[in-house]
Amino acid sequence: MSNKIIIDPVSQLQRLQIVETTNSCVKKAGGIFNRHFSLLTIDFDLWGKCAGMYQVRGKKPRIRYNPWIFAKYYEESLTNTVTHEVAHYVVDCIWGIRHVKPHGKEWRDTMLAMGVQPVVTGSYDLEGIPTRQYRRYSYKCDCRNHDLTSLRHRKIVEKGAIYRCQLCHSPLKQCAAR
């Protein structure tokens, strides 16, 4: 059993502040782009290494936040992560999510218009933040060995997915079990 100390997620009061900041950011974007953007669902159900995620399920947009990363990096997340995810929402509303790159020119320009530097990923120390550990499987190509997570391994086994080496472009083959 591990002796790792897991930090507490954000409090109810902090969640309310995050929702309020997100809604305020959406309204600010409306003023900048001279458009009305509907308020969207905000959930605190994200785990792992991502601080936030914009997602559309069945035509319903939502933003998911990681309550542990927000707890550890509250002020930074309130400014950067909230604006980052709202910018994805704004880009989706204006240009359509399928017509632009996730962190392309439209997203970068939106971030700058909202007064925040367009940083794609945060560099967080994840000590104390619960992350999922995936089993690793050994694969090889023509030039080296690769460790694939159970997610990719399962896609290969169950769905016939083919992954290629980024260097030699040969397909990855599973190594014999040790």
C-alpha positions as CSV (number, residue, x, y, z in Angstrom):
1,M,0.0,0.0,0.0
2,S,1.3,3.5,-0.9
3,N,1.9,6.2,1.6
4,K,1.1,8.9,-0.9
5,I,-0.9,11.8,0.5
6,I,-3.7,12.8,-1.7
7,I,-4.7,16.5,-1.6
8,D,-8.4,17.5,-1.0
9,P,-10.3,18.6,-4.1
10,V,-11.7,22.1,-4.3
11,S,-14.3,23.1,-1.7
12,Q,-18.0,23.9,-2.6
13,L,-17.2,27.6,-2.2
14,Q,-14.3,27.3,-4.7
15,R,-16.5,25.3,-7.1
16,L,-19.0,28.2,-7.0
17,Q,-16.2,30.7,-7.7
18,I,-15.0,28.6,-10.6
19,V,-18.5,28.4,-12.1
20,E,-18.9,32.1,-11.6
21,T,-15.5,32.8,-13.2
22,T,-16.3,30.5,-16.1
23,N,-19.7,32.2,-16.7
24,S,-18.1,35.6,-16.5
25,C,-15.5,34.6,-19.0
26,V,-18.2,33.4,-21.4
27,K,-20.0,36.7,-21.1
28,K,-16.7,38.6,-21.6
29,A,-16.1,36.6,-24.8
30,G,-19.6,37.6,-25.9
31,G,-18.7,41.2,-25.6
32,I,-15.4,40.7,-27.4
33,F,-16.9,38.9,-30.3
34,N,-20.2,40.8,-30.3
35,R,-22.2,37.6,-30.0
36,H,-24.3,35.8,-27.4
37,F,-22.8,32.6,-26.0
38,S,-25.1,30.4,-23.9
39,L,-23.8,29.4,-20.5
40,L,-22.8,25.8,-20.5
41,T,-22.7,22.8,-18.1
42,I,-19.7,22.8,-15.8
43,D,-18.6,19.5,-14.1
44,F,-15.8,18.7,-11.7
45,D,-15.4,15.1,-12.7
46,L,-12.0,15.2,-14.5
47,W,-9.2,13.0,-13.1
48,G,-5.5,12.6,-14.0
49,K,-3.1,15.1,-15.7
50,C,-5.6,17.4,-17.4
51,A,-6.7,20.5,-15.6
52,G,-9.7,21.0,-17.8
53,M,-11.5,19.8,-20.9
54,Y,-14.1,21.2,-23.3
55,Q,-16.4,18.5,-24.6
56,V,-19.5,18.2,-26.7
57,R,-21.8,15.2,-26.1
58,G,-25.0,14.9,-28.1
59,K,-24.8,18.6,-29.1
60,K,-24.6,19.6,-25.4
61,P,-21.3,21.5,-24.7
62,R,-19.7,21.2,-21.3
63,I,-16.5,22.0,-19.5
64,R,-15.0,19.5,-17.2
65,Y,-12.5,20.6,-14.5
66,N,-10.1,18.6,-12.4
67,P,-10.9,19.5,-8.8
68,W,-7.5,18.3,-7.5
69,I,-5.4,20.4,-9.9
70,F,-7.6,23.4,-9.2
71,A,-7.1,22.9,-5.5
72,K,-3.4,22.7,-5.8
73,Y,-3.0,25.5,-8.4
74,Y,-6.2,27.5,-7.7
75,E,-5.3,31.1,-8.8
76,E,-3.4,29.9,-11.9
77,S,-6.2,27.6,-12.9
78,L,-8.8,30.2,-12.3
79,T,-7.1,32.5,-14.8
80,N,-5.5,30.2,-17.3
81,T,-7.5,26.9,-17.3
82,V,-10.9,28.6,-17.3
83,T,-10.0,30.9,-20.2
84,H,-8.4,28.0,-22.1
85,E,-11.5,25.9,-21.9
86,V,-13.9,28.9,-22.6
87,A,-11.8,29.7,-25.7
88,H,-12.4,26.2,-27.0
89,Y,-16.1,26.7,-26.5
90,V,-16.0,30.1,-28.3
91,V,-14.1,28.6,-31.2
92,D,-16.6,25.8,-31.4
93,C,-19.5,28.3,-31.5
94,I,-17.9,30.6,-34.1
95,W,-16.0,28.2,-36.4
96,G,-17.2,24.8,-35.5
97,I,-15.0,22.3,-33.6
98,R,-14.6,20.1,-36.7
99,H,-13.3,22.8,-38.9
100,V,-10.3,24.0,-36.8
101,K,-7.3,22.5,-35.1
102,P,-7.8,22.2,-31.3
103,H,-5.0,24.7,-30.5
104,G,-4.8,26.4,-33.9
105,K,-4.9,30.0,-34.9
106,E,-8.5,30.6,-34.0
107,W,-8.0,29.3,-30.5
108,R,-4.8,31.2,-30.0
109,D,-6.4,34.4,-31.3
110,T,-9.3,33.9,-29.0
111,M,-7.0,33.4,-26.0
112,L,-5.1,36.6,-26.8
113,A,-8.4,38.6,-27.4
114,M,-9.4,37.5,-23.9
115,G,-6.1,38.7,-22.4
116,V,-4.4,35.4,-21.6
117,Q,-1.3,33.9,-23.3
118,P,-2.2,30.9,-25.4
119,V,-0.5,28.1,-23.5
120,V,-1.5,24.6,-24.6
121,T,-0.6,22.6,-21.6
122,G,0.2,23.4,-18.0
123,S,3.4,22.1,-16.4
124,Y,2.0,20.9,-13.0
125,D,3.7,19.0,-10.3
126,L,1.2,16.2,-9.9
127,E,2.4,15.1,-6.4
128,G,-0.7,14.5,-4.3
129,I,-3.1,14.5,-7.3
130,P,-4.8,11.2,-8.0
131,T,-3.8,9.9,-11.5
132,R,-4.7,6.6,-13.1
133,Q,-1.9,4.1,-13.6
134,Y,-2.2,2.0,-16.7
135,R,-0.6,-1.4,-17.3
136,R,2.1,-1.3,-20.0
137,Y,2.6,-3.7,-22.8
138,S,5.9,-4.2,-24.7
139,Y,5.8,-3.7,-28.4
140,K,8.6,-3.3,-31.0
141,C,9.1,-1.9,-34.4
142,D,12.1,-2.2,-36.8
143,C,14.2,0.3,-34.9
144,R,13.4,0.2,-31.2
145,N,11.1,-1.0,-28.3
146,H,7.8,0.8,-27.3
147,D,5.7,0.6,-24.1
148,L,2.0,0.9,-24.9
149,T,-0.7,1.5,-22.3
150,S,-3.5,-1.0,-21.8
151,L,-5.8,1.4,-23.7
152,R,-3.8,1.2,-26.9
153,H,-3.1,-2.5,-26.4
154,R,-6.8,-3.2,-26.1
155,K,-7.5,-1.3,-29.3
156,I,-5.0,-3.4,-31.2
157,V,-6.3,-6.7,-29.8
158,E,-10.0,-6.0,-29.9
159,K,-10.4,-3.6,-32.8
160,G,-7.4,-4.4,-35.0
161,A,-5.9,-0.9,-34.6
162,I,-2.5,-0.4,-36.2
163,Y,0.1,1.8,-34.5
164,R,3.3,2.8,-36.3
165,C,6.6,4.0,-35.0
166,Q,7.1,7.8,-35.5
167,L,10.7,7.3,-36.5
168,C,10.8,4.3,-38.9
169,H,7.0,4.1,-39.7
170,S,6.9,0.3,-39.4
171,P,3.9,-1.2,-37.6
172,L,4.3,-2.0,-33.9
173,K,4.3,-5.7,-33.0
174,Q,3.7,-7.1,-29.5
175,C,6.8,-8.7,-27.9
176,A,6.6,-12.2,-26.6
177,A,5.3,-12.3,-23.0
178,R,8.1,-12.4,-20.4
